[in-house]
Amino acid sequence: MVNEDTQTIEQDNEALIAEMLSHAERVELPSELSQNPVVHKGDEALPAPMTVKELSSAGYVYVWETRSYERIPILFYMLSSKLRQRRPDGSYRFTTVAPKEKPFRGTTKCLLHPLAENRKHFDDLGFRVCNKSNITNPHQLRLHMMHRHPQEWAAIEQERIDMERQEDRALQRLLLSNQMKQEKVEEPPVYVSDNPAKPKSKPKGRPKNKK
């Protein structure tokens, strides 16, 4: 009986996946080559310019994360496996049906944003600019930096580590200096009296009897 129930559930799930597959619509994502088809403008080595005449791809479809409601483009041939992904609780992660709810948008800016606090310093280092400004929390910001800007993130982290080391050394020097001041004992001054010391008088003995 249990096996029959499980089989029925699996059949229903496959039917649901098939329905979502039927709702998927292919889209063409913006391409740099489609916006700027000139590949080579011509030079002394190759005088004739080169342009892209036609672009072809496997096609993309949009899927939505069922909890965050984020829209994600994926290749069409990956859609079937993507729709079968589940969470530990058994719920499906993605759907091809656009949700009514809007995804939550944060207000945290990328560290490389033009309005970021250390932008001038990063300009001096030659770091790129990132306009992302809707990151939801510090954890997501860290993940964004690690995956989108790994080289810049490594340099920023190294600067932070070096700064912490310098601060620790300065604190250790300060503590050592204070400790040495406390341990230093000043010798008390020698007291010198203004009155000269009087010579001690010899004790007087008994007078001798004269014979």
C-alpha positions as CSV (number, residue, x, y, z in Angstrom):
1,M,0.0,0.0,0.0
2,V,2.9,2.3,0.9
3,N,4.6,1.6,-2.4
4,E,1.4,2.4,-4.3
5,D,1.0,5.7,-2.5
6,T,4.6,6.6,-3.2
7,Q,4.2,5.7,-6.9
8,T,1.1,7.9,-7.1
9,I,2.9,10.8,-5.5
10,E,5.8,10.5,-7.9
11,Q,3.4,10.3,-10.9
12,D,1.7,13.5,-9.6
13,N,5.0,15.2,-9.3
14,E,6.1,14.2,-12.8
15,A,2.8,15.5,-14.1
16,L,3.4,18.8,-12.3
17,I,6.9,19.1,-13.8
18,A,5.5,18.3,-17.2
19,E,3.0,21.1,-16.8
20,M,5.7,23.6,-15.7
21,L,7.8,22.5,-18.7
22,S,4.9,23.3,-21.0
23,H,4.6,26.8,-19.5
24,A,8.3,27.6,-20.1
25,E,8.9,30.2,-22.7
26,R,12.2,30.7,-24.4
27,V,13.8,34.1,-24.2
28,E,16.8,35.8,-25.8
29,L,19.1,37.3,-23.2
30,P,20.9,40.5,-24.2
31,S,24.3,39.8,-25.7
32,E,27.2,42.1,-26.1
33,L,27.7,40.8,-29.6
34,S,24.1,41.6,-30.6
35,Q,24.5,45.1,-29.3
36,N,28.0,45.6,-30.8
37,P,28.4,43.1,-33.7
38,V,31.8,44.6,-34.8
39,V,34.5,42.1,-33.8
40,H,37.4,43.7,-35.6
41,K,37.5,47.2,-37.1
42,G,40.5,46.5,-39.4
43,D,44.2,47.2,-39.0
44,E,47.4,46.8,-40.9
45,A,47.5,43.0,-40.3
46,L,43.9,42.5,-41.3
47,P,42.5,45.5,-43.2
48,A,38.9,44.1,-43.6
49,P,36.6,44.7,-40.7
50,M,34.8,41.7,-39.2
51,T,31.3,41.6,-37.9
52,V,28.9,39.0,-36.5
53,K,26.1,38.3,-39.0
54,E,24.0,35.9,-37.0
55,L,23.9,34.6,-33.4
56,S,22.5,31.3,-32.3
57,S,22.2,29.7,-28.9
58,A,20.5,26.8,-27.2
59,G,17.9,29.2,-25.9
60,Y,17.1,30.4,-22.4
61,V,14.0,30.2,-20.1
62,Y,13.2,31.9,-16.9
63,V,12.5,30.1,-13.7
64,W,11.5,31.5,-10.3
65,E,12.8,30.5,-6.9
66,T,9.7,29.5,-5.0
67,R,10.7,31.2,-1.7
68,S,12.8,34.2,-2.7
69,Y,10.7,34.7,-5.9
70,E,14.0,35.6,-7.7
71,R,13.9,35.2,-11.5
72,I,16.8,33.2,-12.9
73,P,17.7,32.5,-16.6
74,I,18.8,29.0,-17.4
75,L,19.6,27.1,-20.5
76,F,16.5,25.3,-21.9
77,Y,18.1,21.9,-21.9
78,M,18.8,22.2,-18.2
79,L,15.2,23.1,-17.4
80,S,14.0,19.6,-16.7
81,S,16.7,18.8,-14.1
82,K,16.3,22.3,-12.6
83,L,12.6,21.8,-12.0
84,R,13.4,18.5,-10.2
85,Q,15.6,20.1,-7.6
86,R,14.1,19.9,-4.1
87,R,14.8,21.3,-0.6
88,P,15.5,19.0,2.4
89,D,11.8,19.3,3.3
90,G,10.8,17.9,-0.1
91,S,9.4,21.2,-1.6
92,Y,10.4,22.2,-5.1
93,R,13.0,25.0,-5.5
94,F,12.0,26.3,-8.9
95,T,8.9,26.9,-11.0
96,T,8.2,28.3,-14.5
97,V,5.1,30.1,-13.2
98,A,5.8,33.7,-12.4
99,P,4.8,34.4,-8.8
100,K,2.5,37.2,-7.7
101,E,4.9,38.2,-4.9
102,K,7.8,40.4,-5.7
103,P,11.3,39.4,-4.5
104,F,12.7,41.1,-1.5
105,R,15.2,43.8,-2.4
106,G,17.8,45.0,0.1
107,T,19.5,48.3,0.2
108,T,23.1,47.3,0.9
109,K,25.6,48.4,-1.8
110,C,28.4,46.4,-3.2
111,L,31.8,47.4,-1.8
112,L,32.8,48.5,-5.3
113,H,29.7,50.6,-5.8
114,P,30.4,54.2,-7.1
115,L,28.9,55.6,-3.8
116,A,30.7,53.1,-1.5
117,E,32.6,54.5,1.5
118,N,36.1,53.5,0.3
119,R,35.5,54.1,-3.4
120,K,38.3,56.7,-3.7
121,H,40.8,54.2,-2.2
122,F,39.6,51.5,-4.5
123,D,40.0,53.8,-7.5
124,D,43.6,54.3,-6.5
125,L,44.0,50.5,-6.5
126,G,42.4,50.2,-9.9
127,F,39.4,48.2,-8.7
128,R,36.4,47.9,-11.1
129,V,33.0,49.5,-10.4
130,C,29.9,47.5,-9.5
131,N,26.4,49.1,-9.5
132,K,24.6,46.5,-7.5
133,S,22.8,48.2,-4.6
134,N,20.0,45.8,-3.6
135,I,22.0,43.2,-1.5
136,T,19.8,42.0,1.4
137,N,22.3,41.5,4.2
138,P,26.1,41.3,5.1
139,H,26.2,37.6,4.5
140,Q,24.9,38.0,1.0
141,L,27.3,40.9,0.5
142,R,30.2,38.7,1.4
143,L,29.0,36.0,-1.0
144,H,28.6,38.6,-3.7
145,M,32.1,39.8,-3.3
146,M,33.6,36.3,-3.1
147,H,31.8,35.1,-6.3
148,R,31.6,38.3,-8.4
149,H,34.8,40.1,-7.4
150,P,37.2,37.4,-6.1
151,Q,40.4,39.3,-6.8
152,E,39.2,42.6,-5.3
153,W,37.7,40.7,-2.3
154,A,41.1,39.0,-1.7
155,A,42.9,42.3,-1.7
156,I,40.3,43.9,0.6
157,E,40.5,41.0,3.1
158,Q,44.4,41.2,3.1
159,E,44.2,44.9,3.8
160,R,41.8,44.2,6.7
161,I,44.1,41.5,8.1
162,D,47.2,43.8,7.9
163,M,45.3,46.6,9.6
164,E,44.3,44.3,12.5
165,R,47.8,43.1,12.9
166,Q,49.1,46.7,13.1
167,E,46.4,47.6,15.7
168,D,47.3,44.5,17.7
169,R,51.0,45.4,17.7
170,A,50.3,49.0,18.7
171,L,48.1,47.7,21.6
172,Q,50.8,45.3,22.8
173,R,53.4,48.1,22.8
174,L,51.1,50.3,24.8
175,L,50.3,47.6,27.3
176,L,54.1,46.8,27.7
177,S,54.9,50.4,28.1
178,N,52.3,50.9,30.9
179,Q,53.5,47.7,32.6
180,M,57.1,48.9,32.6
181,K,56.1,52.2,34.1
182,Q,54.2,50.4,36.9
183,E,57.1,48.1,37.7
184,K,59.7,50.8,37.9
185,V,60.3,51.7,41.5
186,E,61.8,55.1,42.3
187,E,64.4,55.1,45.0
188,P,63.5,57.4,48.0
189,P,65.7,60.6,48.3
190,V,68.5,60.6,50.9
191,Y,67.6,62.9,53.8
192,V,70.4,65.3,54.8
193,S,70.0,67.2,58.0
194,D,70.9,70.9,58.1
195,N,72.3,70.5,61.7
196,P,75.8,69.0,61.9
197,A,75.9,65.9,64.1
198,K,77.4,66.6,67.7
199,P,80.3,64.4,68.8
200,K,79.4,61.9,71.4
201,S,80.8,62.8,74.9
202,K,82.8,60.2,76.7
203,P,81.1,58.9,79.8
204,K,82.7,60.2,83.0
205,G,84.1,57.5,85.3
206,R,84.5,57.6,89.1
207,P,87.3,59.7,90.4
208,K,90.3,57.7,91.5
209,N,91.2,57.7,95.2
210,K,94.5,59.4,95.9
211,K,96.8,57.6,98.1
